[in-house]
Every structure is written in C-alpha cells, then in structure tokens.
Amino acid sequence: MNNVFLIKYGEIAIKGKNRYLFENRLVDTIRKNMKGLGQFIVRKEQGRILVEPMEEEVDKDLVIDKLTRIFGIIGVAYGTKEEEVSMEAIKRLALHHMKEKCQEGVISFKVETRRSDKRFPLQSMEVNAQIGEYLLNELEGKVKVDVHHPEVLLMIELRTHTYVYSTTYKGAGGMPYGTNGKASLLLSGGIDSPVAGWMVAKRGVEIDAVYFHSPPYTSERAKEKVVDLAKKVAEYTGGIRVHVVPFTEIQMAIYEKCPHEQLTLIMRRIMMRIAERIARMNGNMALITGESIGQVASQTLQSLVVTDNVVEMPVFRPLIGFDKEEIVQISKKIDTFETSILPYEDCCTIFVPKHPETKPKLESIERSERLLDDIIEEMMLKAISEMEIVQA
Ligand SMILES: Nc1ncnc2c1ncn2[C@@H]1O[C@H](COP(=O)(O)OP(=O)(O)OP(=O)(O)O)[C@@H](O)[C@H]1O
C-alpha cells in the first residue's frame, strides 16, 4: 500500500486529438512545481495524473497547496494505492482508510466506485455494496452507512491500479500553463495588473512582465514590490521574467514638452510601444493590462481606444468589466492583495496631471506627441537596451 496524490483535470479532457499534448504539458508543469518538495513519480493513468512520493516523509499539506495552484487541475485527492485490481486490494485500502477516519471520530460513510477498467468482473454498484458490507462487519458498531449525508464519501477508483480516497481539494482550474501561446503583462505595483496576468495565465497563456521604473521618483523598494508581485503570480506559473525598463528620461521629456492634461495618456502610449517591442523580441503575441472601463481618467473608453491605437498587437484587458471590489476579491484569493497595498510610489501617480483629459481625441494626442518626434525613437531604444531582466 502506497500513498498517492490523484490529480483530476477538467477542460483538457475534452480536447480531442490534442488531449495528450495538454496532458503532457500538465505533467511537465507538475514535475517542475514539485521541485524542492521531495522525490516524486509523476505519471498518467487513464484520465488521471498520479503523483507518488518516493519517500515516506512528505509534507502532504505543502504538496496539496502546490498542486491546487497549478492551472489545468480541478481537484487533488490524497489517498492510497495497491498495484493490483482485486476485491482483496480494495478491502485492504478501504479498511485502512476507514480505520483512520474512525480515529478522527467519523462514523457514517458511503462507498462510491469508478470502474474505468471494465474488465473487472463486478459492476460499480456491486463493489459499493460488497465493500460497504465488509466495512460494517470489520468495524462493527463503530460505523454506519448513510447514503444521503455521509461524513465520509469513500471513493474507490479501479484503473490500471486500485486507488482509495475520501477528500478532494479544489484546484485552480483553467488550462495547463503554456498551452495557449505567450503574452507580455504590463505589471505595475497596483492591485489590478497582477490579477489581470493571473487571469490570462489561467487560460494557459505563458506570460512575462514589463515594469516601467522611474528612479529616483520611484524607489528601489517600489521595484522590489513589483518583483514580489510577479513572484506571487509565479507560484501559479512556475516562474515569470520581469523586464524592468528605465523610464525616467522619457517621463521627464513628456513632462517638459507635452501639455500636462495629456501626460498620463502619452506616457501610457509610449509604455505600450516599448512593451510591444519587448513582446516581439520574446516571440509574444499580445499585451495584457489591468485596466477596467472608467476606473480612472486614463481608463475611460475614449482613453483606452486612443491607447490601443498606438500598437498593432492585441491588448487583452481581462478586468474590463470588473468592479474594484471584484478585483480585490481575486487579489485576496491569489494572495497578491497585501503586497499590492504596500505604500510605495508608482511612476504614473508622480507625474499625474491636475486636470487629466478624460475624452481625448486621437488627433490632438498625436499632435502633442509630434513634439517628441526628434528624440523619442532614440530614447525608447536606449530604455530597451538598458532594461534589467529579473527572474521572479
Ligand atoms: N509602471 C508601470 N509599469 C508597467 N505597467 C504599468 C505601469 N503603470 C501602469 N501600468 C499598466 O497600465 C495599467 C493602468 O495603470 P493605472 O495606473 O491607470 O491603473 P491602476 O488601477 O493603478 O492599475 P494597477 O492596479 O494595475 O496599477 C496597469 O494595470 C498596468 O497594466
């Protein structure tokens, strides 16, 4: 009898001929994320992925915490396994499991069997009945069957081997990371952009991040905060590269040359242009931001349209229709909230105009940007050549 983690996956099971590619990717991600937690065998078996510890001592809670963060997994069960598929094997596992549950004070149970190996001579219902009866006899007086509200739902899975468990922990859902192309996230130190990145990564898109840093107006701590946020999101993805782009000179130039009510928008458009170039350098197909309609002046519909107009790549804004409270809820769930609310300055807030334009006209913004024509290309190239890449 061995301990085993059974991985249940959802959507990828319906991907037809591509199914094995998605499964293999999920197996790879699991292997990668288990590093540092011990030695494990990770393998596929008829619609499940099994993670088997090779050592006696594993921190079960830590492993479950890691596994339930991996995109593509909908549930993780911790149970026991016997090599053979037989009534004797099922009985050994079931009795062992229910004895442990009795010690925890459990008395009522129900047996449910999944028989993916149809060669097994008994039907699922017959297995349920026979194992139920066996447990009642073996644990006489200590347990009873309750088919409506059992304290323990004892699950038996008959695949190439026999598995028994009773608790399934909810997984992150979504699609296996890296199965849906690559995109660049414009990551600031706020609440929204880490959530936006997490949401797109959850759909299987591999992400890297671009952060615009404006020393001395933004401190080293502000930069570390952004890297910390990327690390939090990386707990779901298995690592994120953060491109830290020096932005002070560009910001000062905009401040000196352009109308102040247009500062934020022009700055945002230049951020987009630089991010698009970095994305191309990395073979990425799209940009991601944390904007939602109407949240601040630079996020009115008109502003978003003017921002998009400067790049060719599609810009994904997964939070577009979300209220702040809804975004906060997700950021708490994925554990970025506490870091996001740390009070370090943001390069956008420092140069914020007193009266920002809320209904910008593209022609007017482009006219102002022409004031930067003779310097901006060189400045953008310099910023990209001086950017620092931090592995989060
Ligand atoms: N310094 C920066 N570096 C990289 N991206 C940025 C930066 N500042 C803003 N962005 C991008 O622009 C979007 C809008 O920024 P803005 O400051 O208007 O919104 P916000 O509500 O503060 O967003 P967030 O909470 O993500 O900071 C952010 O979600 C982010 O994607």
The ligand as a MOL file (V3000), in Angstrom:
LIG
                    3D

  0  0  0     0  0            999 V3000
M  V30 BEGIN CTAB
M  V30 COUNTS 31 33 0 0 0
M  V30 BEGIN ATOM
M  V30 1 N 4.8700 51.4950 -14.0610 0
M  V30 2 C 4.1850 50.6380 -14.8160 0
M  V30 3 N 4.8110 49.5820 -15.3710 0
M  V30 4 C 4.1340 48.6860 -16.1390 0
M  V30 5 N 2.8290 48.7930 -16.3970 0
M  V30 6 C 2.1450 49.8230 -15.8800 0
M  V30 7 C 2.7760 50.7920 -15.0610 0
M  V30 8 N 1.8500 51.6850 -14.6910 0
M  V30 9 C 0.6920 51.2910 -15.2490 0
M  V30 10 N 0.8450 50.1660 -15.9610 0
M  V30 11 C -0.1720 49.3940 -16.7300 0
M  V30 12 O -1.2380 50.2610 -17.0490 0
M  V30 13 C -2.4330 49.8130 -16.4110 0
M  V30 14 C -3.2240 51.0000 -15.9040 0
M  V30 15 O -2.4560 51.6880 -14.9670 0
M  V30 16 P -3.1110 52.7010 -13.9300 0
M  V30 17 O -2.0300 53.2480 -13.1010 0
M  V30 18 O -4.0150 53.6180 -14.6760 0
M  V30 19 O -4.1250 51.7630 -13.2070 0
M  V30 20 P -4.2000 51.0910 -11.8010 0
M  V30 21 O -5.6300 50.9690 -11.4930 0
M  V30 22 O -3.2930 51.7550 -10.8320 0
M  V30 23 O -3.6740 49.6650 -12.2010 0
M  V30 24 P -2.8110 48.7380 -11.3140 0
M  V30 25 O -3.6340 48.4840 -10.1070 0
M  V30 26 O -2.5540 47.5320 -12.1160 0
M  V30 27 O -1.5720 49.5380 -11.0470 0
M  V30 28 C -1.9850 48.8900 -15.2800 0
M  V30 29 O -2.9690 47.9510 -14.9580 0
M  V30 30 C -0.7590 48.2690 -15.8890 0
M  V30 31 O -1.1250 47.1980 -16.7440 0
M  V30 END ATOM
M  V30 BEGIN BOND
M  V30 1 1 1 2
M  V30 2 1 2 3
M  V30 3 2 2 7
M  V30 4 2 3 4
M  V30 5 1 4 5
M  V30 6 2 5 6
M  V30 7 1 6 7
M  V30 8 1 6 10
M  V30 9 1 7 8
M  V30 10 2 8 9
M  V30 11 1 9 10
M  V30 12 1 10 11
M  V30 13 1 11 12
M  V30 14 1 11 30
M  V30 15 1 12 13
M  V30 16 1 13 14
M  V30 17 1 13 28
M  V30 18 1 14 15
M  V30 19 1 15 16
M  V30 20 2 16 17
M  V30 21 1 16 18
M  V30 22 1 16 19
M  V30 23 1 19 20
M  V30 24 2 20 21
M  V30 25 1 20 22
M  V30 26 1 20 23
M  V30 27 1 23 24
M  V30 28 2 24 25
M  V30 29 1 24 26
M  V30 30 1 24 27
M  V30 31 1 28 29
M  V30 32 1 28 30
M  V30 33 1 30 31
M  V30 END BOND
M  V30 END CTAB
M  END
